């Protein structure tokens, strides 16, 4: 009797077998999550230098970081015994592992260095105080021995041939110019987060010492002085001149930084820098809060500029949501959002009628003086008559007549061709009436009205210059602010629907919408539950007139899902108020008396946000006397 071998089912043969990956594959997978491009490697290495207590950090790159990234710092350094451990996965000096939320440093997972060593050629040279320098090299995940080296202090991390061990990743790299720009953006963001540290970015693609593409020396002074100095160097002096200091705190969460005036806006969201506990982040909840704070001051195609720092207890925020730690999750996102919106709107209100200085700069730039040329009294011969031509044949010269130059002034034109002086009537002086009735512009920010141009622009004299006011845009903003104040004080009048409109939703969407029923009711939209997964709209804002209630509810729900807060209804109400203000304001083409113009200027000075119209454009332009004199070549 023979024994037959057990049969293996088809399911057992095709079943996948679980295997333990080797360390090289693990590191390459981790590198795919942490190191997306050369800028990601620069970010990890510079953050390590900051955590090491460096006061000066230099970054050298070649070919957009593809062939060389070298980060040199003067931090605490690492000993020869620490170097192999630093290249091991999940080895870090940042945390002890007992509390993964109590994080006060940039890096803490211990994956950056081994990941970089798995996909490139990594060399680390370091020297702590009081010890000898040492060096270790790892290429494609293969670690070499620790060797003695020469180094004064700190650490030098050199990464060559990034992604040579994973050549497929090189196909996804962008041009050297694009990668260099991404590296520059990373360094600038970290420079803004650490004003007390000096940063230098150098491009050594051509060999030698290369050229410095960015440099920012350490700043001194208190928090706001140091940050303002750093922002002036990174973002330019125009931003610091037109930015408002932000400092607010609520329930243990502090918001600091600078936010630009609405008239200093951008065509894209390229000047928005957000930090959480000193860490640069790109979080849509925070950017949504920033957008909401400026919603009433900018049109849809304009974006605010701001550098904001949110600081709170590390227990209140999870920074380990994303492998690159670019996103965060707050325990109470509503608290942070409300702090950002209220703080920025309060700062913008305190700015009053102030507009950005770039408005005056653009105005001066549009004024071009004509090139001056020496005046020459020209002569020209009149077309000779037949008699004159015949006289010329007889040897007689034609008579020459003087012709005034093309750019003759008023005094020269007062003499006619015949030589007789023409008596010109004196120009009536309109100033005495204004000067006798209007006060002096000593302590008036917008000055005293001196006249009106084209029945639309008010010319006012300030203590050190002049102001040009768009009377329609300015009064439109004033009326709009009054209407908003009335709506806030008296609420939004609601109109009851004869037949409530039922909107069918899922149970989850219905519950999410009903959570905000109280806020919607204060804006005139009354909803209530209507069976499972449905809501009934009882009232809509009266100022909106006939409105598609279902479409409005769905728009609000979409915003709640995407941002956690809905602003669409408020935006609609404010859009209606803006249109009402436009029709109720002083129209272009209306002549105004001196007292009316001065009254408008005084009201602008006392009304918040009067420096820009309802669409974010400036309502006035201020020109300093020194700038005006420069236009006429008097300085």
C-alpha positions as CSV (number, residue, x, y, z in Angstrom):
1,X,0.0,0.0,0.0
2,X,1.5,3.3,-1.1
3,X,1.0,6.6,0.6
4,X,0.0,9.4,-1.7
5,X,1.4,12.9,-1.0
6,X,-1.0,15.5,0.3
7,X,-2.6,17.6,-2.4
8,X,-2.0,21.3,-2.3
9,X,-5.0,23.3,-3.3
10,X,-4.8,26.0,-5.9
11,X,-5.8,28.6,-3.3
12,X,-2.8,27.6,-1.1
13,X,-0.4,27.7,-4.0
14,X,-1.4,31.2,-5.1
15,X,-1.6,32.6,-1.6
16,X,1.1,35.4,-1.1
17,X,3.8,34.7,1.4
18,X,4.6,37.3,4.1
19,X,8.3,38.2,4.1
20,X,10.4,40.5,6.1
21,X,12.0,43.3,4.0
22,X,15.7,43.9,4.3
23,X,17.0,47.2,5.7
24,X,17.9,48.5,2.3
25,X,14.4,48.2,0.9
26,X,13.0,49.7,4.1
27,X,15.2,52.7,3.9
28,X,14.4,53.2,0.2
29,X,10.7,53.1,1.0
30,X,11.1,55.6,3.8
31,X,13.1,57.8,1.5
32,X,10.2,57.8,-1.0
33,X,8.0,59.2,1.8
34,X,10.4,61.7,3.3
35,X,12.6,62.7,0.4
36,X,10.4,63.7,-2.5
37,X,13.0,66.0,-4.2
38,X,16.3,67.7,-3.5
39,X,14.4,70.4,-1.6
40,X,13.1,67.8,0.8
41,X,16.6,66.6,1.6
42,X,17.7,70.2,2.2
43,X,14.8,70.7,4.6
44,X,15.7,67.6,6.6
45,X,19.3,68.5,6.9
46,X,18.8,72.2,7.8
47,X,16.2,71.2,10.4
48,X,18.8,68.9,11.9
49,X,21.3,71.8,12.0
50,X,18.7,74.0,13.8
51,X,18.0,71.3,16.3
52,X,21.7,71.0,17.0
53,X,21.8,74.6,18.1
54,X,23.6,76.1,15.1
55,X,23.9,79.9,14.9
56,X,25.0,79.9,11.3
57,X,24.1,77.5,8.5
58,X,25.4,77.4,5.0
59,X,23.8,75.3,2.2
60,X,25.7,74.6,-1.0
61,X,24.0,73.0,-4.0
62,X,25.0,72.0,-7.5
63,X,22.7,71.2,-10.4
64,X,19.6,72.0,-8.4
65,X,20.7,69.6,-5.6
66,X,20.8,66.6,-7.9
67,X,24.6,66.1,-7.8
68,X,25.5,67.9,-4.5
69,X,23.9,69.1,-1.3
70,X,26.2,70.2,1.4
71,X,25.0,71.7,4.7
72,X,27.5,73.2,7.1
73,X,26.6,74.3,10.6
74,X,28.3,75.4,13.9
75,X,26.1,73.3,16.1
76,X,26.9,70.9,18.9
77,X,28.2,68.2,16.6
78,X,28.3,64.4,17.1
79,X,30.9,62.1,18.5
80,X,32.5,59.2,16.6
81,X,30.4,56.8,18.6
82,X,27.2,58.6,17.6
83,X,27.8,58.6,13.9
84,X,26.9,55.0,13.1
85,X,23.8,55.3,15.3
86,X,22.7,58.5,13.6
87,X,22.5,56.5,10.3
88,X,20.3,53.8,11.9
89,X,16.6,54.0,11.5
90,X,14.5,55.3,14.3
91,X,17.5,56.5,16.2
92,X,17.2,60.1,17.5
93,X,18.2,62.4,20.3
94,X,15.1,64.5,19.9
95,X,12.7,62.4,22.0
96,X,12.8,59.5,24.4
97,X,9.8,57.7,23.0
98,X,7.6,58.0,26.1
99,X,5.4,60.8,24.8
100,X,5.0,61.1,21.1
101,X,3.0,64.3,21.4
102,X,5.4,66.3,23.6
103,X,7.7,67.4,20.7
104,X,9.7,70.6,20.7
105,X,12.1,70.0,17.8
106,X,11.9,69.8,14.0
107,X,12.9,66.2,13.5
108,X,12.1,63.3,15.8
109,X,11.5,60.1,13.8
110,X,15.1,59.4,13.0
111,X,14.5,58.5,9.3
112,X,16.0,61.4,7.4
113,X,19.8,60.4,7.5
114,X,19.3,56.7,6.8
115,X,16.8,57.5,4.1
116,X,19.2,59.8,2.4
117,X,22.0,57.3,2.7
118,X,19.8,54.7,1.0
119,X,19.3,56.7,-2.2
120,X,22.5,58.7,-2.4
121,X,26.1,59.0,-1.4
122,X,26.1,60.5,2.1
123,X,29.1,61.7,4.1
124,X,28.9,63.1,7.6
125,X,31.8,64.9,9.2
126,X,31.3,66.2,12.8
127,X,33.2,67.4,15.8
128,X,31.7,68.1,19.2
129,X,33.3,70.5,21.6
130,X,36.4,69.0,23.3
131,X,36.6,65.9,21.1
132,X,38.3,65.0,17.8
133,X,36.4,65.1,14.5
134,X,35.2,62.0,12.8
135,X,33.7,61.0,9.5
136,X,31.4,58.3,8.2
137,X,30.2,57.5,4.7
138,X,27.2,55.5,3.5
139,X,26.3,54.9,-0.2
140,X,23.2,53.1,-1.4
141,X,22.6,51.9,2.1
142,X,26.1,50.4,2.6
143,X,27.7,52.0,5.6
144,X,31.5,52.5,5.8
145,X,33.7,52.6,8.9
146,X,34.2,55.7,11.1
147,X,37.4,57.5,10.2
148,X,39.3,60.5,11.7
149,X,38.7,63.8,10.0
150,X,39.7,67.4,10.1
151,X,37.0,69.9,11.2
152,X,37.0,72.9,13.5
153,X,33.6,72.4,15.0
154,X,30.0,71.6,14.1
155,X,28.9,69.3,11.4
156,X,29.2,69.0,7.6
157,X,26.7,66.7,5.8
158,X,27.4,66.2,2.2
159,X,25.0,64.4,-0.1
160,X,26.1,63.5,-3.6
161,X,24.2,61.9,-6.5
162,X,20.8,62.0,-5.0
163,X,18.6,59.1,-6.1
164,X,21.5,57.3,-7.9
165,X,20.4,54.1,-6.1
166,X,16.8,54.6,-7.3
167,X,17.3,55.9,-10.9
168,X,13.6,55.8,-11.6
169,X,13.1,58.7,-9.3
170,X,15.4,60.9,-11.4
171,X,12.9,60.8,-14.2
172,X,10.5,62.7,-12.1
173,X,12.9,65.5,-11.2
174,X,12.2,68.9,-12.7
175,X,14.8,71.2,-14.3
176,X,17.8,72.4,-12.3
177,X,16.3,75.9,-12.2
178,X,13.0,74.6,-10.8
179,X,14.7,72.5,-8.2
180,X,17.0,75.3,-7.2
181,X,13.9,77.6,-6.7
182,X,12.3,74.9,-4.5
183,X,15.5,74.7,-2.4
184,X,15.5,78.5,-2.1
185,X,11.9,78.5,-0.9
186,X,12.7,75.9,1.8
187,X,15.7,77.9,3.1
188,X,13.7,81.1,3.2
189,X,10.9,79.6,5.1
190,X,13.3,78.2,7.7
191,X,15.0,81.5,7.8
192,X,11.7,83.2,8.7
193,X,11.1,80.7,11.4
194,X,14.5,81.3,13.0
195,X,15.5,85.0,12.8
196,X,18.3,84.6,15.2
197,X,20.2,82.2,12.9
198,X,22.2,83.2,9.9
199,X,21.5,81.4,6.6
200,X,23.5,81.3,3.4
201,X,22.5,79.5,0.2
202,X,25.2,79.1,-2.4
203,X,25.1,77.6,-5.9
204,X,28.4,75.8,-6.7
205,X,27.3,74.3,-10.0
206,X,30.2,76.0,-11.9
207,X,32.8,74.9,-9.3
208,X,34.8,76.9,-6.9
209,X,33.1,78.9,-4.2
210,X,30.1,79.5,-6.4
211,X,27.7,82.4,-6.1
212,X,25.5,83.3,-3.1
213,X,21.8,83.2,-4.1
214,X,20.5,84.0,-0.6
215,X,22.0,85.4,2.5
216,X,20.4,86.5,5.8
217,X,22.5,87.5,8.8
218,X,21.3,86.8,12.4
219,X,18.8,89.4,13.6
220,X,18.9,90.9,17.1
221,X,16.3,92.5,19.3
222,X,12.9,91.3,20.6
223,X,10.6,89.0,18.8
224,X,8.9,91.5,16.5
225,X,12.0,93.6,15.7
226,X,14.0,90.5,14.8
227,X,11.2,89.1,12.7
228,X,10.5,92.4,10.9
229,X,14.2,92.6,10.1
230,X,14.3,89.1,8.8
231,X,11.1,89.5,6.7
232,X,12.5,92.7,5.2
233,X,15.5,90.7,4.0
234,X,13.6,87.7,2.8
235,X,10.4,89.2,1.4
236,X,11.6,92.7,0.7
237,X,11.2,96.1,2.3
238,X,7.8,96.7,0.8
239,X,6.3,93.9,2.8
240,X,7.6,95.1,6.1
241,X,6.5,98.6,5.4
242,X,3.0,97.6,4.6
243,X,2.5,94.8,7.2
244,X,0.6,95.0,10.5
245,X,2.0,93.4,13.6
246,X,-0.2,90.6,15.0
247,X,0.0,89.5,18.6
248,X,-3.1,87.7,20.1
249,X,-3.7,84.9,22.5
250,X,-6.7,82.8,23.3
251,X,-7.0,79.8,25.6
252,X,-3.3,79.0,25.5
253,X,-2.9,79.5,21.8
254,X,-0.8,82.5,20.7
255,X,-0.8,84.1,17.2
256,X,2.1,86.3,16.2
257,X,3.6,87.6,13.0
258,X,2.8,90.2,10.3
259,X,-0.2,90.6,7.9
260,X,-0.1,93.0,5.0
261,X,-2.7,95.6,4.3
262,X,-5.4,94.6,1.8
263,X,-4.1,97.1,-0.8
264,X,-0.8,95.1,-0.7
265,X,-2.3,92.0,-2.2
266,X,-1.0,89.4,-4.7
267,X,-2.4,87.7,-7.7
268,X,-1.7,84.2,-6.3
269,X,-1.2,82.8,-2.8
270,X,2.6,83.0,-3.0
271,X,3.2,85.3,-0.1
272,X,1.5,83.3,2.6
273,X,3.8,81.7,5.2
274,X,2.4,79.8,8.1
275,X,4.2,78.2,11.0
276,X,3.1,76.0,13.9
277,X,5.4,75.9,16.9
278,X,8.1,77.2,14.6
279,X,7.6,74.5,12.0
280,X,6.8,75.7,8.4
281,X,3.5,74.1,7.4
282,X,1.1,74.1,4.4
283,X,-2.2,73.5,6.0
284,X,-5.5,74.2,4.2
285,X,-7.4,74.9,7.4
286,X,-4.9,77.7,8.3
287,X,-4.9,79.1,4.8
288,X,-8.7,79.0,4.7
289,X,-8.8,81.0,8.0
290,X,-6.4,83.6,6.4
291,X,-8.6,83.8,3.4
292,X,-11.7,84.2,5.5
293,X,-10.1,87.1,7.5
294,X,-9.5,89.1,4.2
295,X,-12.8,88.0,2.6
296,X,-14.5,91.4,3.0
297,X,-11.5,93.4,1.7
298,X,-10.2,91.6,-1.4
299,X,-11.8,90.4,-4.7
300,X,-11.7,86.7,-5.6
301,X,-8.7,87.1,-7.8
302,X,-6.5,88.7,-5.1
303,X,-4.7,87.0,-2.3
304,X,-3.4,88.3,1.0
305,X,0.2,88.3,2.1
306,X,1.0,87.3,5.6
307,X,3.6,85.5,7.8
308,X,1.9,84.0,10.9
309,X,3.1,81.9,13.7
310,X,0.8,79.7,15.8
311,X,2.3,78.6,19.1
312,X,0.6,76.3,21.5
313,X,1.2,73.4,23.9
314,X,2.6,70.5,21.8
315,X,-0.1,68.3,23.4
316,X,-2.7,70.4,21.5
317,X,-1.4,69.7,18.0
318,X,-0.3,66.5,16.2
319,X,2.7,67.3,13.9
320,X,3.1,63.7,12.8
321,X,0.2,63.6,10.4
322,X,2.3,63.8,7.2
323,X,5.6,62.0,6.6
324,X,7.2,65.4,5.7
325,X,5.5,67.0,8.7
326,X,4.0,69.7,6.4
327,X,0.5,69.2,7.7
328,X,-0.7,69.4,11.3
329,X,-3.9,68.5,13.1
330,X,-5.2,70.6,16.0
331,X,-7.1,69.2,18.9
332,X,-9.5,72.2,18.7
333,X,-9.3,73.5,15.1
334,X,-12.2,75.9,15.6
335,X,-10.2,77.7,18.3
336,X,-7.2,78.3,16.0
337,X,-9.4,79.3,13.1
338,X,-11.4,81.8,15.2
339,X,-8.2,83.3,16.6
340,X,-6.7,83.9,13.2
341,X,-9.8,85.4,11.7
342,X,-10.6,87.7,14.7
343,X,-7.0,88.8,15.2
344,X,-6.5,89.7,11.6
345,X,-9.8,91.6,11.3
346,X,-9.1,93.5,14.5
347,X,-5.6,94.5,13.2
348,X,-7.1,95.6,9.8
349,X,-9.7,97.6,11.6
350,X,-7.1,99.3,13.8
351,X,-5.2,100.3,10.6
352,X,-8.1,102.6,9.9
353,X,-7.8,104.5,6.6
354,X,-4.2,103.4,6.0
355,X,-3.3,102.2,2.5
356,X,-0.1,100.5,1.3
357,X,2.8,102.6,0.3
358,X,3.1,100.7,-2.9
359,X,0.1,102.6,-4.2
360,X,2.0,105.9,-4.1
361,X,5.0,104.1,-5.6
362,X,2.9,102.9,-8.5
363,X,1.5,106.4,-9.0
364,X,5.0,108.0,-9.1
365,X,6.2,105.3,-11.4
366,X,3.4,106.1,-13.8
367,X,4.5,109.8,-13.9
368,X,7.3,110.2,-16.4
369,X,8.8,113.6,-17.0
370,X,9.4,114.6,-20.6
371,X,13.1,114.9,-21.6
372,X,14.1,118.5,-21.6
373,X,15.7,120.0,-24.6
374,X,17.2,123.4,-25.1
375,X,14.8,125.9,-26.7
376,X,15.9,127.2,-30.1
377,X,14.1,130.1,-31.8
378,X,13.6,128.5,-35.2
379,X,13.0,130.2,-38.5
380,X,11.3,128.8,-41.5
381,X,10.6,130.1,-45.0
382,X,7.0,130.5,-46.0
383,X,6.1,128.9,-49.2
384,X,7.2,131.5,-51.7
385,X,4.6,133.0,-54.0
386,X,5.1,133.3,-57.7
387,X,6.3,136.9,-57.3
388,X,8.7,135.9,-54.7
389,X,10.1,133.1,-56.8
390,X,10.5,135.5,-59.7
391,X,12.2,138.0,-57.4
392,X,14.6,135.2,-56.3
393,X,15.5,134.6,-59.8
394,X,16.4,138.3,-60.0
395,X,18.8,137.9,-57.1
396,X,16.5,139.1,-54.3
397,X,16.3,137.0,-51.2
398,X,12.9,136.0,-49.8
399,X,11.7,137.4,-46.5
400,X,12.2,135.1,-43.5
401,X,9.4,135.0,-40.9
402,X,9.9,134.0,-37.2
403,X,7.9,130.9,-36.0
404,X,7.4,130.2,-32.3
405,X,8.8,126.9,-31.0
406,X,6.5,123.9,-30.6
407,X,6.8,123.8,-26.8
408,X,6.3,127.5,-26.3
409,X,5.1,128.5,-22.8
410,X,2.2,130.8,-21.8
411,X,4.4,134.0,-21.7
412,X,5.7,133.4,-25.3
413,X,2.2,132.7,-26.7
414,X,1.0,136.1,-25.2
415,X,2.8,137.8,-28.2
416,X,0.9,137.3,-31.5
417,X,2.5,137.0,-34.9
418,X,1.7,140.6,-35.7
419,X,3.9,141.7,-32.8
420,X,0.9,143.1,-30.8
421,X,0.6,142.1,-27.2
422,X,-2.6,140.3,-26.4
423,X,-4.2,141.1,-23.1
424,X,-5.2,137.8,-21.4
425,X,-7.8,137.8,-18.7
426,X,-6.5,136.8,-15.3
427,X,-7.1,133.2,-14.1
428,X,-9.6,133.3,-11.3
429,X,-8.1,132.1,-8.0
430,X,-10.3,129.5,-6.4
431,X,-8.1,129.1,-3.3
432,X,-9.2,132.0,-1.1
433,X,-12.7,130.5,-0.5
434,X,-11.2,127.1,0.5
435,X,-8.5,128.6,2.6
436,X,-10.8,130.8,4.5
437,X,-13.3,128.1,5.3
438,X,-11.0,125.0,5.7
439,X,-8.6,124.4,8.6
440,X,-4.9,124.0,8.2
441,X,-3.8,120.4,7.5
442,X,-1.5,120.3,10.5
443,X,-2.9,117.3,12.4
444,X,-5.2,115.8,9.8
445,X,-3.9,112.6,8.2
446,X,-5.8,113.1,5.0
447,X,-5.3,116.8,4.9
448,X,-7.7,119.6,3.8
449,X,-9.5,119.7,0.5
450,X,-8.1,122.2,-2.0
451,X,-10.1,121.3,-5.1
452,X,-11.9,118.7,-7.2
453,X,-10.7,117.3,-10.5
454,X,-13.0,115.9,-13.2
455,X,-15.8,115.9,-10.7
456,X,-14.5,112.6,-9.2
457,X,-11.1,113.2,-7.6
458,X,-10.6,115.3,-4.5
459,X,-7.2,117.0,-4.1
460,X,-6.3,117.5,-0.5
461,X,-3.2,119.1,1.0
462,X,-1.5,117.4,3.9
463,X,1.2,118.6,6.2
464,X,4.0,117.0,4.1
465,X,2.4,116.3,0.8
466,X,-0.9,115.8,-1.0
467,X,-3.7,113.2,-1.2
468,X,-5.8,112.3,-4.2
469,X,-9.1,110.7,-3.2
470,X,-11.5,108.7,-5.4
471,X,-14.8,110.2,-4.0
472,X,-17.0,107.4,-5.3
473,X,-14.9,104.5,-4.1
474,X,-14.3,106.2,-0.7
475,X,-17.9,107.0,0.0
476,X,-18.9,103.5,-1.2
477,X,-16.7,102.0,1.5
478,X,-18.1,104.3,4.1
479,X,-21.7,103.4,3.3
480,X,-20.8,99.7,3.2
481,X,-19.3,99.9,6.7
482,X,-22.4,101.6,8.0
483,X,-24.6,98.9,6.5
484,X,-22.5,96.1,8.0
485,X,-22.6,97.7,11.4
486,X,-26.4,98.0,11.2
487,X,-26.7,94.4,10.2
488,X,-24.5,93.3,13.1
489,X,-26.4,95.3,15.6
490,X,-30.0,94.6,14.4
491,X,-29.4,91.2,12.8
492,X,-30.5,90.1,9.3
493,X,-34.2,90.3,8.6
494,X,-35.6,87.0,7.5
495,X,-38.5,86.2,5.1
496,X,-40.7,83.2,5.8
497,X,-41.3,80.8,2.9
498,X,-45.0,80.1,2.2
499,X,-44.1,76.5,1.6
500,X,-40.9,75.3,3.4
501,X,-38.4,73.8,1.0
502,X,-37.2,70.3,1.9
503,X,-33.6,69.4,1.0
504,X,-32.8,65.7,1.0
505,X,-29.3,64.9,2.4
506,X,-27.5,62.0,3.9
507,X,-27.8,61.6,7.7
508,X,-24.2,62.6,8.2
509,X,-24.5,65.7,6.0
510,X,-27.8,66.6,7.7
511,X,-26.3,66.3,11.2
512,X,-23.2,68.4,10.1
513,X,-25.5,71.2,8.7
514,X,-27.8,71.2,11.7
515,X,-24.8,71.7,14.0
516,X,-24.5,75.2,12.5
517,X,-28.2,76.0,12.5
518,X,-27.8,78.7,15.2
519,X,-25.1,80.6,13.2
520,X,-27.2,80.4,10.1
521,X,-30.3,81.6,11.9
522,X,-28.5,84.8,12.9
523,X,-27.9,85.5,9.3
524,X,-31.5,84.9,8.3
525,X,-31.5,81.3,7.2
526,X,-33.7,79.1,9.4
527,X,-33.4,75.3,9.0
528,X,-34.7,72.4,11.0
529,X,-34.7,68.6,10.8
530,X,-37.3,67.0,8.6
531,X,-37.1,63.3,9.0
532,X,-34.1,61.1,8.4
533,X,-31.4,62.8,6.4
534,X,-33.4,65.8,5.4
535,X,-33.7,69.5,6.4
536,X,-36.5,72.0,5.9
537,X,-35.7,75.6,5.0
538,X,-38.3,77.8,6.8
539,X,-36.8,81.3,6.3
540,X,-34.2,82.9,4.0
541,X,-32.5,86.3,4.3
542,X,-34.9,89.0,3.2
543,X,-32.2,91.1,1.6
544,X,-31.5,88.3,-0.9
545,X,-35.0,88.4,-2.3
546,X,-36.0,85.3,-4.3
547,X,-33.3,82.8,-3.7
548,X,-32.8,79.1,-4.6
549,X,-32.8,77.7,-1.0
550,X,-31.7,74.2,-2.0
551,X,-28.7,75.5,-3.9
552,X,-27.7,77.8,-1.0
553,X,-27.9,74.9,1.5
554,X,-25.8,72.7,-0.7
555,X,-23.2,75.4,-1.1
556,X,-23.0,75.9,2.6
557,X,-22.7,72.1,3.2
558,X,-19.8,71.9,0.7
559,X,-17.9,74.6,2.6
560,X,-18.6,72.9,5.9
561,X,-17.2,69.6,4.5
562,X,-14.1,71.3,2.9
563,X,-13.2,73.9,5.5
564,X,-15.2,73.2,8.6
565,X,-16.9,76.5,8.4
566,X,-19.2,78.1,5.8
567,X,-18.8,81.7,4.6
568,X,-20.9,81.5,1.5
569,X,-24.1,82.9,3.1
570,X,-22.1,85.7,4.7
571,X,-20.4,86.5,1.4
572,X,-23.8,86.7,-0.3
573,X,-25.2,89.1,2.3
574,X,-22.1,91.3,2.1
575,X,-22.2,91.2,-1.7
576,X,-25.7,92.6,-1.5
577,X,-24.7,95.2,1.0
578,X,-21.8,96.2,-1.3
579,X,-24.2,96.7,-4.2
580,X,-26.5,98.8,-2.0
581,X,-23.5,100.9,-0.9
582,X,-22.5,101.4,-4.5
583,X,-25.9,102.7,-5.5
584,X,-26.2,104.8,-2.3
585,X,-22.8,106.5,-2.5
586,X,-21.6,109.7,-4.1
587,X,-21.5,109.2,-7.9
588,X,-18.7,110.1,-10.2
589,X,-19.3,113.4,-11.9
590,X,-20.9,115.2,-9.0
591,X,-19.4,118.5,-8.0
592,X,-18.8,118.8,-4.3
593,X,-18.4,121.9,-2.1
594,X,-15.4,122.4,0.0
595,X,-17.2,121.5,3.2
596,X,-18.5,118.3,1.7
597,X,-15.1,117.2,0.6
598,X,-13.6,117.9,4.0
599,X,-16.5,116.0,5.7
600,X,-15.7,113.0,3.5
601,X,-12.0,113.2,4.5
602,X,-12.8,113.4,8.2
603,X,-15.2,110.4,7.9
604,X,-12.6,108.4,6.1
605,X,-10.1,109.1,8.9
606,X,-12.7,107.8,11.5
607,X,-13.8,104.7,9.6
608,X,-12.0,101.4,9.6
609,X,-11.0,99.9,6.3
610,X,-11.6,103.2,4.4
611,X,-8.2,102.9,2.7
612,X,-9.6,100.4,0.2
613,X,-12.9,100.1,-1.6
614,X,-15.1,97.0,-1.4
615,X,-13.0,95.3,-4.0
616,X,-9.6,95.9,-2.4
617,X,-8.6,98.8,-4.6
618,X,-7.2,101.9,-2.9
619,X,-9.5,104.8,-2.2
620,X,-6.8,107.4,-2.1
621,X,-3.2,108.0,-3.1
622,X,-0.8,109.9,-0.9
623,X,2.2,111.7,-2.4
624,X,4.9,113.1,-0.2
625,X,6.2,116.6,-1.0
626,X,9.7,115.2,-1.4
627,X,8.4,112.8,-4.1
628,X,6.5,115.6,-5.9
629,X,9.6,117.8,-5.9
630,X,11.6,114.9,-7.3
631,X,9.2,114.7,-10.2
632,X,9.9,118.3,-11.1
633,X,13.7,118.0,-10.5
634,X,13.7,120.3,-7.5
635,X,15.9,117.9,-5.4
